[in-house]
C-alpha cells in the first residue's frame, strides 16, 4: 500500500509540474512610460503675422514675410500673399522679427528653483557615482518662477531638465513645454524621448574622491563608466533572451532599465564634458558598448575635436563665453561655437543657468560676433539654428518643433526688435498656437502660485 501511495504522489507531482508552464516570450513587459505626459495645449485663435522679418530656424530668412498659425500648428509661411482666414487675428509686425521659440537643452529649472535654498535643491543624487535609476522629472517643482521668466524674458518655449553633474551617471532627463501646469506631467513634451545625463572630468572625482570613494581620478571615472556599461550589456542580454525565448524572468533593476533604453536606442546620452581629450575618450567608450552620444554639454574645448563630433553626429551644447571657473574649463575660446559650426558639426547655445536662460538670444549674438572677428561669416538666420533646430534635433523632437514649417507646433516668438540685440525682448510668445505671453498685457504672463505669495493678516480668510 505504501508503494502504491508513493506512486500516486509521484504521478500527481509530475502532473502538477506539467501544468506549470514556463513564462512565454514577452509575457512580462516593463512599462517604459509609467509617468506619461498629460500635456494639453492651451486654447488659441487663428493668427496671421504679416510684414515680419522671419528667421525660420533652419537657416532661412524671409523679409516682409507672413506666418499663419491655427489649430496649434504652423499653417503657412511665406510672403505677403498669405491671406488671413475669416475671423483670424491679424498682427502687423512692422518688420519686427519672428522666430521659432528658443529651446534650451541644458536647464535645471524646477530642480534647482528660485528661491535657491537647500530645501529645494533636488538636482544631484550624490549618494553614488552611478545613479541612472533617478529621474529628473521627479524633482521638478512646476511652481518655479524661473519658468515664466524664461518664457517672458527669453522666448523659451521648450527646455530639457537635466540632473546635476555630481555623478558619472546622473539619471534621466525630461523635456518640457514651458507652460504653467499643476504637475510636471502636465508640462512634459508629448512624445519626446528621455535623455540620460552623464558626466566626466572634475565633478565626479571631486565629489566622491572627497569621500574616499571611487572614482578619485580620471582613470577611475572611465573604469567606473565602463564597468557600469558592462553590467548594462549583460542585463540587456538577459532581457533580450527572455523576450525572445521566455523562461525565467530576469530580476528588475530600475537603473539598468535606463541603461538598457540607451543601448536599445530609445534614450539619448547628454554628456557633461569640458576637455577635448575626455570627449574623445567618451566617444570611444560609446563605440565599445554600442550606444550613441547625442550631445556634449558645455564642451569648452569642443573646437579641438569638432571634426570628431561631425563624424559621430554629436552636437555641442556650448556657452558663448562662460569659462575659466575651474581647471577643466580653462582652455576655452570665444570662437568655440563658431568653430564647431564652421567644421560642419551641430552647434547649440545652452544656458545651465536660471538667468542665462533669459538671454540665450544675446549669447548667440556674442557667438556670431566672435566668429565674424575670426573671419567666419555667420548670418542671423544661420545662427538661429543654434537656438531652435539644432536643440530640437539633439532632443529628438525636430519632427514636431524647432522650425517654422507647416505642420509643426506653432511655437513662435514675435520680438520687439532685432533678437540679437541686448535691448530686445519678446513682444509675444505662442506655444502650440496659444498666446502665452504678451508684453502689452500684464495678465498674459504666467505667474506661479509661489509668486502669488501667502495671505496676510488683513486678508479675507
C-alpha positions as CSV (number, residue, x, y, z in Angstrom):
1,X,0.0,0.0,0.0
2,X,2.9,2.3,0.8
3,X,4.4,1.9,-2.6
4,X,1.1,2.4,-4.3
5,X,0.6,5.7,-2.3
6,X,4.1,6.8,-3.2
7,X,3.4,6.1,-6.9
8,X,0.2,8.1,-6.8
9,X,2.0,11.0,-5.1
10,X,4.8,10.9,-7.7
11,X,2.3,10.8,-10.6
12,X,0.4,13.8,-9.0
13,X,3.7,15.6,-8.7
14,X,4.5,15.1,-12.4
15,X,1.1,16.2,-13.4
16,X,1.5,19.4,-11.3
17,X,4.8,20.1,-12.9
18,X,3.4,19.7,-16.3
19,X,0.7,22.3,-15.7
20,X,3.3,24.9,-14.5
21,X,4.2,26.4,-17.9
22,X,7.4,28.4,-18.3
23,X,6.9,32.1,-18.9
24,X,6.2,32.7,-22.5
25,X,8.3,35.1,-24.5
26,X,7.5,38.7,-23.6
27,X,4.7,37.6,-21.2
28,X,6.1,40.2,-18.7
29,X,7.0,43.5,-20.2
30,X,8.4,46.6,-18.5
31,X,6.2,49.7,-18.8
32,X,8.6,52.2,-20.4
33,X,6.3,55.2,-19.8
34,X,4.9,54.9,-16.3
35,X,4.6,58.7,-15.9
36,X,3.1,59.7,-19.3
37,X,2.6,63.2,-20.5
38,X,-0.8,64.7,-19.7
39,X,0.1,68.0,-21.5
40,X,-2.8,69.6,-23.3
41,X,-2.3,72.8,-25.4
42,X,-3.9,76.0,-24.1
43,X,-6.5,77.4,-26.4
44,X,-5.6,79.7,-29.3
45,X,-7.1,81.6,-32.1
46,X,-6.1,81.7,-35.8
47,X,-3.4,84.3,-36.1
48,X,-1.7,85.9,-39.1
49,X,1.5,87.8,-38.5
50,X,2.5,89.8,-41.6
51,X,5.2,92.3,-42.5
52,X,7.7,90.4,-40.5
53,X,11.4,89.5,-40.8
54,X,11.1,85.7,-40.4
55,X,14.0,83.5,-39.4
56,X,12.6,80.0,-40.0
57,X,15.0,78.2,-37.6
58,X,16.6,76.1,-40.4
59,X,18.7,78.8,-41.8
60,X,16.1,80.6,-44.0
61,X,15.1,84.2,-43.9
62,X,12.0,85.9,-45.3
63,X,11.8,89.7,-45.4
64,X,8.3,91.2,-45.4
65,X,7.1,87.7,-44.5
66,X,3.9,86.3,-43.2
67,X,3.1,83.3,-41.0
68,X,-0.3,81.8,-40.3
69,X,-0.9,79.8,-37.2
70,X,-4.1,77.9,-36.4
71,X,-5.2,74.8,-34.6
72,X,-1.9,74.7,-32.7
73,X,0.2,74.4,-35.9
74,X,2.1,76.5,-38.3
75,X,-0.3,76.5,-41.3
76,X,1.7,78.6,-43.8
77,X,4.9,80.6,-44.0
78,X,5.8,82.9,-46.9
79,X,5.4,86.4,-48.3
80,X,2.6,89.0,-48.4
81,X,0.4,86.7,-50.5
82,X,-0.7,84.6,-47.4
83,X,-4.2,85.7,-46.6
84,X,-6.0,85.6,-43.2
85,X,-8.9,83.2,-42.9
86,X,-12.2,84.6,-41.7
87,X,-12.2,85.5,-38.1
88,X,-8.4,85.4,-37.7
89,X,-6.4,87.9,-35.7
90,X,-4.0,89.9,-37.8
91,X,-0.8,91.4,-36.4
92,X,1.3,93.8,-38.4
93,X,4.8,93.1,-37.3
94,X,6.2,96.3,-38.8
95,X,9.4,94.4,-39.9
96,X,10.0,93.1,-36.5
97,X,11.5,89.6,-36.2
98,X,9.6,86.4,-35.9
99,X,11.4,83.2,-34.9
100,X,10.7,79.7,-33.6
101,X,10.7,79.6,-29.8
102,X,14.0,79.0,-28.2
103,X,14.8,75.5,-26.9
104,X,17.3,75.2,-24.0
105,X,18.9,71.8,-23.9
106,X,20.5,72.3,-20.5
107,X,18.4,73.6,-17.7
108,X,17.9,72.8,-14.1
109,X,14.7,74.9,-13.6
110,X,12.4,73.1,-11.2
111,X,15.2,71.0,-9.8
112,X,17.2,74.0,-8.5
113,X,14.3,76.5,-8.4
114,X,14.1,80.0,-7.0
115,X,14.5,80.7,-4.2
116,X,17.7,78.8,-4.1
117,X,17.6,77.2,-0.7
118,X,18.7,73.7,0.4
119,X,15.1,72.6,0.9
120,X,14.5,73.0,-2.9
121,X,17.9,71.7,-4.0
122,X,17.0,68.4,-5.8
123,X,19.2,68.1,-8.8
124,X,22.0,65.8,-7.7
125,X,21.5,62.4,-6.1
126,X,25.1,62.4,-4.9
127,X,24.9,59.1,-3.0
128,X,26.9,57.1,-5.5
129,X,28.7,57.7,-8.8
130,X,26.2,55.7,-10.9
131,X,22.6,56.7,-10.2
132,X,20.8,56.0,-13.6
133,X,17.7,55.0,-11.7
134,X,16.7,58.6,-10.7
135,X,14.6,60.7,-13.0
136,X,14.9,64.5,-13.1
137,X,11.1,64.9,-13.5
138,X,10.5,63.6,-10.0
139,X,12.3,66.6,-8.6
140,X,10.7,69.3,-10.9
141,X,8.7,71.9,-9.0
142,X,6.3,73.3,-11.5
143,X,5.9,76.5,-9.4
144,X,9.5,77.6,-10.0
145,X,9.2,81.3,-11.1
146,X,12.1,80.7,-13.4
147,X,9.8,79.0,-16.0
148,X,7.8,82.2,-16.6
149,X,10.9,84.4,-16.6
150,X,12.4,82.1,-19.3
151,X,9.2,82.5,-21.3
152,X,8.7,86.2,-21.0
153,X,12.3,87.5,-20.9
154,X,13.9,84.8,-23.1
155,X,11.3,83.5,-25.5
156,X,12.0,79.9,-24.3
157,X,9.1,77.6,-25.4
158,X,10.7,74.2,-24.5
159,X,13.6,73.0,-22.4
160,X,15.4,69.9,-21.2
161,X,15.7,69.5,-17.4
162,X,18.8,67.5,-16.6
163,X,20.1,66.1,-13.3
164,X,23.3,67.7,-12.0
165,X,26.8,66.6,-12.8
166,X,28.0,65.2,-9.5
167,X,27.7,61.6,-10.8
168,X,29.1,59.7,-13.8
169,X,25.5,58.6,-14.4
170,X,23.2,61.3,-13.1
171,X,19.8,60.0,-14.1
172,X,17.2,60.6,-16.7
173,X,16.4,64.0,-18.2
174,X,13.0,65.2,-19.3
175,X,11.9,67.6,-22.0
176,X,9.1,70.1,-21.1
177,X,6.9,72.5,-22.8
178,X,7.3,75.9,-21.0
179,X,3.7,76.2,-19.9
180,X,2.0,76.5,-16.4
181,X,0.8,73.2,-15.1
182,X,-0.1,71.7,-11.7
183,X,2.2,68.7,-12.3
184,X,5.3,68.0,-14.2
185,X,3.4,65.5,-16.3
186,X,1.2,68.4,-17.5
187,X,4.4,70.1,-18.8
188,X,6.0,67.0,-20.4
189,X,6.6,67.4,-24.1
190,X,4.5,64.7,-25.7
191,X,6.5,62.1,-27.5
192,X,9.9,63.4,-26.5
193,X,12.5,60.7,-25.9
194,X,14.1,60.5,-22.5
195,X,17.7,61.5,-22.1
196,X,20.4,60.2,-19.7
197,X,22.8,62.7,-18.1
198,X,26.4,61.5,-17.9
199,X,29.4,63.4,-16.6
200,X,33.1,63.1,-16.9
201,X,36.0,65.1,-15.5
202,X,36.4,67.0,-12.3
203,X,33.0,66.9,-10.8
204,X,32.6,63.1,-10.1
205,X,36.2,62.6,-9.0
206,X,35.9,65.7,-6.6
207,X,32.5,64.6,-5.1
208,X,33.5,61.0,-4.5
209,X,37.2,61.4,-4.0
210,X,36.5,63.8,-1.1
211,X,34.5,60.9,0.4
212,X,37.4,58.4,0.0
213,X,35.4,56.6,-2.7
214,X,36.0,55.6,-6.3
215,X,36.4,57.5,-8.6
216,X,39.2,59.7,-7.3
217,X,40.9,60.1,-10.7
218,X,40.0,60.4,-14.3
219,X,41.1,56.9,-14.9
220,X,38.8,55.9,-12.1
221,X,36.0,57.8,-13.9
222,X,36.4,55.8,-17.1
223,X,36.9,52.5,-15.3
224,X,33.7,53.0,-13.4
225,X,31.8,54.0,-16.5
226,X,33.0,51.0,-18.5
227,X,32.2,48.6,-15.7
228,X,28.7,50.0,-15.4
229,X,28.1,49.7,-19.1
230,X,29.4,46.1,-19.0
231,X,26.7,45.3,-16.4
232,X,24.1,47.0,-18.5
233,X,25.1,44.9,-21.6
234,X,24.6,41.7,-19.5
235,X,21.2,43.0,-18.2
236,X,20.2,43.8,-21.7
237,X,21.2,40.4,-22.9
238,X,19.2,38.6,-20.3
239,X,16.0,40.6,-21.0
240,X,16.5,40.2,-24.8
241,X,16.8,36.5,-24.3
242,X,13.7,36.4,-22.1
243,X,11.6,38.5,-24.5
244,X,12.8,36.2,-27.4
245,X,12.6,32.8,-25.8
246,X,10.8,33.1,-22.5
247,X,11.9,31.2,-19.4
248,X,13.0,32.7,-16.1
249,X,12.1,36.4,-15.7
250,X,15.3,38.5,-15.0
251,X,15.4,40.5,-11.8
252,X,14.2,44.0,-12.4
253,X,16.7,46.9,-11.9
254,X,15.5,50.5,-12.4
255,X,18.9,51.9,-13.2
256,X,19.7,49.1,-15.7
257,X,16.3,49.8,-17.3
258,X,17.5,53.2,-18.2
259,X,20.9,52.0,-19.5
260,X,19.1,49.3,-21.5
261,X,17.0,52.0,-23.1
262,X,20.2,53.8,-24.1
263,X,21.6,50.5,-25.6
264,X,18.4,50.0,-27.5
265,X,18.5,53.5,-29.0
266,X,15.4,54.8,-27.1
267,X,17.2,57.1,-24.6
268,X,19.7,59.8,-25.7
269,X,23.0,60.5,-23.9
270,X,23.8,64.1,-22.9
271,X,27.3,64.0,-21.6
272,X,28.7,66.8,-19.4
273,X,32.3,67.1,-20.6
274,X,34.8,70.0,-20.9
275,X,38.1,68.8,-22.2
276,X,38.7,67.6,-25.7
277,X,40.7,64.5,-24.7
278,X,37.9,63.3,-22.4
279,X,35.2,63.9,-25.0
280,X,37.3,61.8,-27.4
281,X,37.6,59.0,-24.8
282,X,33.8,59.1,-24.3
283,X,33.3,58.6,-28.0
284,X,35.5,55.5,-27.9
285,X,33.6,54.2,-24.8
286,X,30.3,54.7,-26.7
287,X,31.6,52.7,-29.6
288,X,32.9,49.9,-27.3
289,X,29.5,49.4,-25.8
290,X,27.3,50.2,-28.7
291,X,25.5,53.4,-27.8
292,X,25.3,56.9,-29.3
293,X,26.1,60.2,-27.7
294,X,23.6,62.9,-28.6
295,X,25.4,65.9,-27.2
296,X,28.4,67.0,-25.2
297,X,27.2,69.6,-22.7
298,X,29.5,72.7,-22.0
299,X,32.3,71.3,-24.2
300,X,34.6,74.4,-23.8
301,X,37.3,72.5,-25.8
302,X,34.9,71.3,-28.5
303,X,36.7,73.4,-31.1
304,X,39.6,71.0,-30.8
305,X,37.6,67.9,-31.8
306,X,34.9,69.5,-34.0
307,X,35.8,67.0,-36.8
308,X,35.2,64.0,-34.4
309,X,31.8,65.5,-33.4
310,X,30.8,65.9,-37.0
311,X,31.9,62.4,-37.9
312,X,30.0,60.9,-35.0
313,X,26.9,63.0,-35.3
314,X,27.3,64.6,-31.8
315,X,26.0,68.1,-31.0
316,X,28.0,70.6,-28.9
317,X,25.7,72.4,-26.4
318,X,28.0,75.3,-25.6
319,X,28.4,78.6,-23.8
320,X,29.4,81.8,-25.7
321,X,32.0,82.9,-23.2
322,X,31.4,81.3,-19.8
323,X,34.6,79.5,-18.8
324,X,37.7,79.7,-16.6
325,X,36.0,78.9,-13.3
326,X,37.8,75.6,-12.9
327,X,40.8,73.9,-14.4
328,X,39.0,71.8,-17.0
329,X,37.2,74.9,-18.2
330,X,40.4,76.9,-18.6
331,X,41.4,76.4,-22.2
332,X,38.4,77.9,-23.9
333,X,38.0,80.5,-26.7
334,X,35.1,82.8,-27.6
335,X,35.1,81.4,-31.1
336,X,34.2,77.9,-29.8
337,X,30.6,77.9,-31.1
338,X,31.6,79.4,-34.4
339,X,34.4,76.9,-35.0
340,X,32.2,73.9,-34.2
341,X,29.6,75.2,-36.6
342,X,32.2,76.0,-39.3
343,X,33.5,72.5,-39.1
344,X,30.1,71.2,-40.0
345,X,29.2,69.9,-36.6
346,X,25.9,70.6,-34.8
347,X,26.3,73.7,-32.6
348,X,23.9,74.7,-29.8
349,X,23.7,77.6,-27.5
350,X,22.7,76.5,-24.0
351,X,22.3,78.1,-20.6
352,X,22.8,75.8,-17.5
353,X,21.6,78.9,-15.5
354,X,18.3,80.4,-14.5
355,X,19.5,83.8,-15.5
356,X,21.3,82.8,-18.7
357,X,18.2,81.1,-20.0
358,X,16.6,84.5,-20.2
359,X,19.1,85.8,-22.7
360,X,20.1,82.9,-24.9
361,X,19.4,85.1,-28.0
362,X,22.1,87.5,-26.7
363,X,24.5,84.6,-26.1
364,X,24.1,83.6,-29.7
365,X,24.8,87.2,-30.7
366,X,28.1,87.1,-28.8
367,X,29.0,83.8,-30.7
368,X,28.2,85.4,-34.0
369,X,30.4,88.4,-33.2
370,X,33.3,86.2,-32.1
371,X,33.0,84.1,-35.3
372,X,33.0,87.2,-37.5
373,X,36.1,88.5,-35.8
374,X,37.7,85.2,-36.7
375,X,36.7,85.6,-40.3
376,X,33.7,83.2,-40.2
377,X,30.7,84.8,-41.9
378,X,27.6,83.6,-40.0
379,X,24.2,85.1,-40.9
380,X,21.5,85.8,-38.4
381,X,19.3,83.1,-40.0
382,X,22.0,80.5,-39.7
383,X,22.8,81.4,-36.0
384,X,19.1,80.9,-35.1
385,X,19.6,77.2,-35.9
386,X,21.8,77.1,-32.7
387,X,18.7,78.1,-30.7
388,X,15.9,76.1,-32.2
389,X,16.5,73.5,-34.9
390,X,19.8,72.0,-33.5
391,X,18.5,71.8,-30.0
392,X,15.3,70.1,-31.3
393,X,17.4,67.6,-33.2
394,X,19.5,66.7,-30.2
395,X,16.4,66.1,-28.1
396,X,14.7,64.0,-30.8
397,X,11.8,66.5,-31.3
398,X,12.7,68.2,-34.5
399,X,9.8,66.5,-36.3
400,X,7.5,68.4,-34.0
401,X,9.1,71.7,-33.3
402,X,12.3,73.8,-33.8
403,X,11.5,75.5,-37.0
404,X,8.6,77.4,-38.7
405,X,7.4,74.9,-41.2
406,X,3.8,74.0,-42.0
407,X,2.5,71.2,-39.8
408,X,4.9,71.8,-36.9
409,X,3.9,73.0,-33.5
410,X,3.2,76.8,-33.5
411,X,5.9,77.6,-31.0
412,X,6.6,81.2,-32.1
413,X,8.1,84.4,-30.8
414,X,7.5,87.9,-32.1
415,X,10.4,90.1,-30.9
416,X,10.2,93.9,-30.2
417,X,13.4,94.4,-32.2
418,X,16.4,92.5,-33.6
419,X,16.7,89.4,-31.3
420,X,20.5,89.6,-31.5
421,X,20.4,93.0,-29.7
422,X,20.9,93.3,-25.9
423,X,17.9,95.7,-25.9
424,X,15.4,93.3,-27.5
425,X,12.8,91.2,-25.6
426,X,9.9,89.1,-26.7
427,X,6.8,91.1,-27.5
428,X,4.5,88.0,-27.8
429,X,5.1,84.3,-27.3
430,X,2.9,81.5,-28.6
431,X,3.2,77.8,-27.6
432,X,1.2,75.4,-29.7
433,X,-0.6,78.4,-31.2
434,X,-1.8,79.7,-27.8
435,X,-0.7,83.2,-26.8
436,X,1.2,82.6,-23.6
437,X,2.8,86.0,-23.2
438,X,2.0,89.5,-24.4
439,X,4.3,92.3,-23.2
440,X,1.4,94.8,-23.6
441,X,-0.9,92.7,-21.4
442,X,0.2,92.1,-17.9
443,X,-2.5,89.5,-17.5
444,X,-0.8,87.3,-20.2
445,X,2.2,86.4,-18.2
446,X,2.1,83.2,-16.3
447,X,2.5,83.7,-12.5
448,X,3.1,80.6,-10.3
449,X,1.2,80.0,-7.1
450,X,4.5,80.6,-5.3
451,X,4.9,84.1,-6.7
452,X,1.3,85.0,-5.7
453,X,2.5,84.7,-2.0
454,X,0.7,83.9,1.2
455,X,-2.4,85.7,2.5
456,X,-1.6,88.4,5.1
457,X,-3.3,89.1,8.4
458,X,-5.7,91.6,6.9
459,X,-6.8,89.3,4.0
460,X,-10.1,87.6,4.0
461,X,-9.7,84.0,5.1
